[in-house]
């Protein structure tokens, strides 16, 4: 079995790397795993390799090419179902071209598909032009092709001093070269598939396009327009902070293609807040928030190292730099605060991001939490127990502010956001079950004050 595809890395993998493509059966039988890592590569470069079904790294089957970011390469992989040997080529036109291999014990495996995966160690990459065949000529080296732009650059709107990125994806026989143009004039040193402009000025507004070239020809992309808005000096009183429970508990798809994620993005983009605190991001998919920011909030900083109850976690995004992020009270005991039921620990955590807000002389400390005790939906018998847990968690947070944070940061601005579940209505009992968590949080020693929003439609 043969497979070929083009790949373009926008962010380096880690030194240990990860595999991102493979043949598979209808279960968990993986063969010809294509790896990316920086092991052995020059600084700023990476390498590709081939791994077998149980490999932890692909070093032994690693190509020696030092590869560059924002460059399109053609990968060819082969799995011999009879011998168990996997092979990888890079930018090859013939099966006799240089390659490396990895071996598996021969055995029956019914190849059903070719798969791409996403993992934290593999960097950021784009793949295209997947071909599958039973002979090398089916998928590679059959023809020499001039470049074709398969993804056009898109219009960008940024504020003065911001960052704009234009990108294209081009197919064609490698190697491909690029030249970006501004209003029809070549831009110096702009020779990658992506063009990033930082600290943008109003005189950089205009038309951007790129020419892709290889040995067999060249092609021009469509023009994309950069609009640069003049931004008035930032006023701290205008700071906007959004807190959003995105209800990701149990979600199995948190990619930028998921309808739920796209709906969240449309609302966030419309509101355009300076800082966003998210609750209920699926804990095992929180790495996808990096893609969320890149796709929908370009230029925003991201903190996602919060604690978790094994289901969800919190994430903070900011248009201003995040200088530090810390999870507090993760697994803290609630016994000192009067809660002794099992488990007697903080359900999730208190997550903090220290943010360098433009115009503020001191950093802003943004805290977010989710005071939701574990329960079964429509089970109202444990309402008082849940209320007691929330009350203890609120007391634990209040104690943290008074005896911890404020002892060294009393003169710094801080805010607490999140899903407090202050009043839980139980239809079965027709009463509210509450341990008064809000009252505990806004007690005078904490310095916190409460703002209660009102629905603008219903009042």
C-alpha positions in Angstrom: 0.0 0.0 0.0 1.3 3.5 -1.0 0.2 6.9 0.2 1.4 10.4 -0.7 0.4 13.8 0.5 1.8 17.3 0.8 2.6 18.8 4.2 3.5 22.4 5.3 4.6 23.0 8.9 3.8 26.4 10.5 5.2 25.5 13.9 8.0 23.2 14.9 7.4 19.8 16.5 9.0 19.0 19.9 12.3 17.3 20.2 10.7 13.9 20.9 8.0 14.7 18.3 4.9 12.7 17.4 3.5 10.8 14.5 0.7 12.4 12.5 -0.2 10.0 9.6 -0.5 6.3 9.2 -2.2 3.3 7.5 -4.7 1.6 9.9 -7.0 -1.3 10.2 -10.6 -1.1 11.5 -9.3 -1.0 15.1 -6.0 0.1 16.5 -3.5 -1.5 14.1 -1.3 1.3 12.9 1.5 0.9 10.2 3.9 3.2 8.5 3.6 6.0 11.1 5.0 9.3 9.7 6.8 11.2 12.4 7.9 14.8 12.8 10.5 15.9 15.4 13.4 18.2 15.9 15.8 15.5 17.0 19.1 15.7 15.1 17.9 18.7 13.0 19.6 22.1 12.8 18.2 24.9 14.9 14.9 26.1 13.6 14.5 23.0 11.4 12.8 19.6 11.8 12.9 16.2 10.3 10.5 13.5 9.1 10.7 9.8 9.7 8.9 6.5 9.6 8.0 4.4 12.6 6.6 0.9 13.1 3.5 -0.2 15.0 5.1 0.1 18.5 7.7 2.8 18.0 8.0 5.6 20.6 10.2 7.7 18.3 11.2 7.5 14.6 14.9 8.3 15.1 16.1 5.0 13.6 13.9 5.6 10.6 14.6 9.3 10.3 15.3 11.1 7.0 18.4 13.4 7.3 16.8 16.3 5.5 16.7 19.5 7.6 13.3 20.9 6.7 12.0 24.5 7.0 8.8 25.9 8.3 6.2 27.4 5.8 7.5 25.2 3.0 5.5 22.5 1.2 7.0 19.0 0.9 5.6 15.9 -0.7 5.7 12.7 1.5 5.4 9.2 0.1 4.9 6.3 2.5 4.7 2.5 1.7 3.6 -0.4 3.8 4.5 -3.9 2.6 1.7 -6.1 3.9 3.8 -9.2 3.2 7.1 -8.3 4.9 5.9 -5.8 7.5 8.4 -3.2 6.3 7.4 0.5 6.1 9.3 3.1 4.0 9.2 6.9 3.6 10.5 9.2 0.8 10.6 12.9 0.6 10.0 14.8 -2.7 10.6 11.6 -4.6 10.0 11.0 -8.3 11.0 7.3 -8.4 10.9 4.4 -6.0 14.7 4.1 -6.2 15.1 7.6 -4.6 16.7 7.7 -1.1 14.4 6.4 1.6 14.5 5.0 5.2 12.5 2.1 6.6 11.0 0.7 9.8 10.1 -3.0 10.3 7.2 -4.8 11.9 6.8 -8.6 12.4 5.0 -9.9 9.3 1.4 -10.8 10.1 -2.1 -10.4 8.8 -3.5 -6.9 9.0 -6.4 -5.7 6.9 -5.7 -2.1 5.8 -9.0 -0.1 5.8 -8.0 3.5 5.7 -5.3 6.2 5.8 -5.5 8.5 8.8 -4.2 11.8 10.1 -4.1 12.6 13.8 -3.4 15.6 16.0 -1.2 15.5 19.1 0.6 18.1 21.2 4.2 17.1 20.1 3.8 17.3 16.4 3.8 21.1 15.9 1.3 22.8 13.6 0.9 21.6 10.1 -1.4 21.5 7.0 -1.8 18.5 4.8 -3.3 18.3 1.3 -3.5 16.2 -1.9 -3.7 12.7 -0.3 -3.4 9.9 -2.8 -3.6 6.1 -2.1 -2.5 3.4 -4.4 -1.0 -0.1 -4.7 2.0 1.0 -6.8 4.4 3.9 -6.6 3.3 5.2 -10.0 -0.3 5.5 -8.7 0.6 8.3 -6.3 4.0 9.8 -7.1 6.4 10.6 -9.9 3.9 10.1 -12.7 3.9 13.7 -14.0 5.7 17.0 -13.5 3.2 19.7 -12.5 3.5 23.5 -12.5 2.3 25.2 -9.4 -1.4 25.6 -8.6 -2.7 27.7 -5.7 -5.1 25.5 -3.7 -5.7 27.9 -0.8 -5.8 31.6 -1.6 -4.8 34.4 0.8 -7.7 36.0 2.6 -8.5 39.6 3.5 -7.2 40.8 6.8 -8.4 43.6 9.1 -6.1 44.7 12.0 -5.6 47.6 14.2 -2.6 49.9 13.9 0.4 48.2 15.6 -1.2 44.8 15.2 -0.1 41.6 13.3 -1.4 40.4 10.0 -0.6 37.1 8.3 -1.3 36.1 4.7 -0.9 32.4 3.7 -1.3 30.3 0.7 -1.0 26.6 -0.1 0.3 25.6 -3.5 0.5 22.2 -5.2 3.0 21.2 -7.9 6.2 19.4 -8.3 8.6 20.4 -5.5 10.6 22.4 -4.7 8.3 25.5 -4.8 9.5 29.0 -4.3 7.4 32.1 -3.3 7.5 35.8 -3.8 5.0 38.1 -2.1 3.9 41.5 -3.6 2.5 44.6 -2.1 0.4 46.6 -4.5 2.2 44.8 -7.4 5.7 45.4 -6.1 8.0 42.6 -4.8 8.5 42.6 -1.0 12.1 42.1 0.1 12.7 38.8 1.9 9.1 37.7 1.6 9.7 34.3 0.1 7.7 31.8 2.2 4.2 30.4 1.8 3.2 32.7 4.6 3.8 36.5 5.0 3.6 37.9 8.5 3.5 41.7 9.1 4.1 42.9 12.6 3.6 46.4 14.2 1.5 47.2 11.1 1.2 50.9 10.1 -1.5 52.5 8.1 0.7 52.9 5.0 0.9 49.1 4.8 -2.8 48.9 4.0 -3.4 47.7 0.4 -3.2 44.6 -1.8 -1.1 41.6 -1.1 -0.5 38.6 -3.5 2.1 35.9 -4.1 3.7 34.2 -7.0 4.5 30.5 -6.6 7.2 29.1 -8.9 8.9 25.7 -9.7 10.9 24.3 -12.5 7.8 23.8 -14.7 6.1 27.2 -14.3 4.6 29.8 -12.0 1.2 31.0 -11.0 -0.2 34.1 -9.2 -2.5 34.0 -6.3 -5.6 36.2 -5.9 -5.0 39.5 -4.2 -6.0 39.9 -0.6 -6.6 43.3 1.0 -5.1 44.5 4.3 -7.2 47.1 6.1 -5.5 48.9 9.0 -7.8 50.6 11.5 -6.5 53.5 13.5 -6.9 52.6 17.2 -7.4 55.4 19.8 -5.2 55.2 22.9 -6.4 52.5 25.1 -8.4 53.6 28.1 -8.4 51.1 31.1 -12.0 52.0 31.8 -13.0 50.5 28.4 -11.5 47.0 29.3 -14.0 44.3 28.3 -13.9 40.8 30.0 -16.2 38.0 28.9 -16.7 34.8 30.9 -18.2 31.9 28.9 -19.3 28.4 30.0 -19.0 26.6 26.7 -20.6 23.4 27.9 -17.8 21.1 26.5 -18.3 18.4 29.1 -18.4 15.1 27.1 -17.7 16.7 23.7 -15.6 14.4 21.5 -14.8 17.0 18.8 -13.4 20.4 19.8 -11.6 21.2 16.6 -12.2 24.3 14.6 -14.4 22.3 12.3 -16.9 21.4 15.1 -20.2 23.2 14.7 -20.3 23.9 18.5 -16.8 25.4 18.4 -17.6 27.5 15.3 -20.8 28.8 17.0 -18.8 29.9 20.1 -16.3 31.6 17.8 -18.9 33.6 16.0 -20.3 34.9 19.3 -16.8 35.7 20.7 -15.8 37.5 17.5 -19.0 39.5 17.5 -18.5 40.6 21.1 -14.7 41.2 20.5 -13.7 41.2 24.2 -10.2 42.0 25.4 -10.1 39.0 27.8 -12.1 35.8 27.8 -12.4 33.3 30.6 -13.7 29.9 29.3 -15.2 27.2 31.5 -16.0 23.6 30.6 -13.3 23.1 27.9 -13.0 19.3 27.4 -9.9 18.5 29.5 -8.4 16.0 27.0 -9.0 18.4 24.0 -7.9 21.6 25.6 -4.9 21.7 23.2 -7.4 22.4 20.5 -7.8 25.9 22.0 -4.4 26.8 20.4 -6.1 26.2 17.0 -9.2 28.1 18.2 -7.1 31.2 18.9 -5.1 30.9 15.7 -8.2 30.6 13.6 -10.7 32.9 15.4 -8.7 35.2 17.7 -5.3 35.7 15.9 -2.8 37.5 18.0 -4.5 36.6 21.4 -2.4 35.1 24.1 -3.6 31.8 25.7 -3.3 30.1 29.1 -4.7 26.5 29.3 -2.7 24.9 32.2 -5.6 24.9 34.6 -6.5 22.0 36.9 -9.2 19.5 36.0 -11.7 17.1 37.5 -11.0 14.7 34.7 -13.8 16.1 32.5 -13.4 19.8 31.9 -10.9 22.6 32.6 -10.7 26.4 32.3 -8.9 28.4 29.7 -8.1 32.2 29.5 -7.5 34.1 26.3 -6.3 37.8 26.1 -5.5 40.4 23.5 -2.8 41.5 25.9 0.3 39.5 26.8 -0.1 36.9 29.5 3.0 37.0 31.7 2.2 34.1 34.0 -0.6 31.6 34.5 -1.1 29.4 37.7 -3.6 26.9 38.9 -4.5 27.4 42.5 -6.4 25.1 44.9 -6.2 22.2 42.6 -7.1 19.2 44.9 -7.2 21.5 48.0 -8.9 20.0 51.0 -12.3 21.4 51.9 -12.3 19.9 55.4 -11.0 23.2 57.0 -14.1 24.9 55.5 -16.6 22.5 56.9 -17.1 19.9 54.1 -16.2 16.4 55.0 -18.1 14.3 52.5 -16.1 12.2 50.1 -14.3 13.4 48.0 -13.5 16.3 50.3 -11.3 18.2 47.9 -11.9 21.2 45.5 -13.8 20.0 42.5 -11.6 21.8 39.9 -9.4 24.7 40.7 -9.0 28.5 40.8 -7.1 29.5 37.6 -5.2 32.7 37.3 -3.6 34.6 34.4 -1.4 37.6 35.1 -2.0 40.0 32.1 0.0 43.0 31.1 -2.9 45.3 30.1 -1.9 48.3 28.0 -2.3 51.5 30.0 -2.3 49.9 33.4 0.7 50.5 35.6 0.3 47.2 37.3 -0.5 43.8 35.8 -4.2 42.7 36.0 -4.8 39.4 37.8 -7.7 37.5 36.2 -9.0 34.5 38.2 -11.7 32.1 37.0 -13.4 29.1 38.6 -16.3 26.7 38.2 -18.1 25.9 41.4 -20.1 23.0 40.2 -20.3 19.9 42.4 -20.4 16.5 40.7 -24.0 15.3 40.3 -26.4 13.2 38.2 -28.8 15.2 36.2 -32.4 15.2 37.6 -31.1 13.8 40.9 -32.3 16.3 43.5 -31.7 14.2 46.6 -28.2 15.5 47.2 -29.0 19.2 46.7 -27.9 20.1 50.2 -24.7 18.2 49.8 -23.9 20.0 46.6 -24.7 23.3 48.1 -22.4 22.6 51.0 -19.6 21.7 48.6 -20.0 24.9 46.6 -20.1 26.9 49.9 -16.9 25.2 51.0 -15.2 25.9 47.7 -16.2 29.6 47.9 -14.9 29.8 51.4 -11.6 28.1 50.2 -11.3 30.8 47.5 -12.0 33.6 49.9 -9.4 32.3 52.3 -6.9 32.1 49.4 -7.5 35.8 48.6 -7.2 37.0 52.2 -4.3 34.8 53.4 -2.4 34.4 50.2 -2.9 36.7 47.2 -3.7 39.9 49.0 -0.7 39.6 51.3 1.6 40.6 48.5 -0.7 41.9 45.8 -3.1 44.2 47.6 -2.4 47.2 45.4 -2.8 45.3 42.1 -6.1 45.1 40.2 -7.8 41.6 40.2 -11.1 40.1 39.1 -12.8 36.8 39.7 -15.0 35.4 36.9 -16.6 32.0 36.3 -19.6 29.8 36.7 -20.5 30.2 40.4 -23.8 28.3 40.4 -24.9 30.6 43.2 -28.6 29.4 43.2 -29.5 26.0 42.0 -33.2 25.5 41.5 -34.5 22.0 42.2 -37.9 21.4 40.5 -38.5 18.2 42.5 -38.5 20.1 45.8 -39.6 23.5 44.3 -36.9 25.2 46.3 -33.4 26.7 45.7 -30.5 24.8 47.2 -27.7 27.2 48.0 -24.8 27.5 50.4 -24.4 31.2 49.6 -21.1 30.9 47.7 -21.4 34.5 46.3 -21.9 36.0 49.7 -18.7 34.2 50.9 -16.8 35.4 47.8 -17.7 39.1 48.2 -17.2 39.3 51.9 -15.3 42.5 52.8 -11.9 40.9 53.5 -11.6 39.6 49.9 -12.0 43.1 48.4 -14.3 41.6 45.7 -17.5 43.4 44.7 -20.4 41.9 42.8 -21.8 43.0 39.5 -25.0 41.1 38.6 -25.8 41.3 34.8 -29.4 41.9 33.6 -30.7 40.3 30.4 -31.2 43.3 28.1 -34.3 41.7 26.5 -36.2 40.2 29.4 -34.9 42.4 32.2 
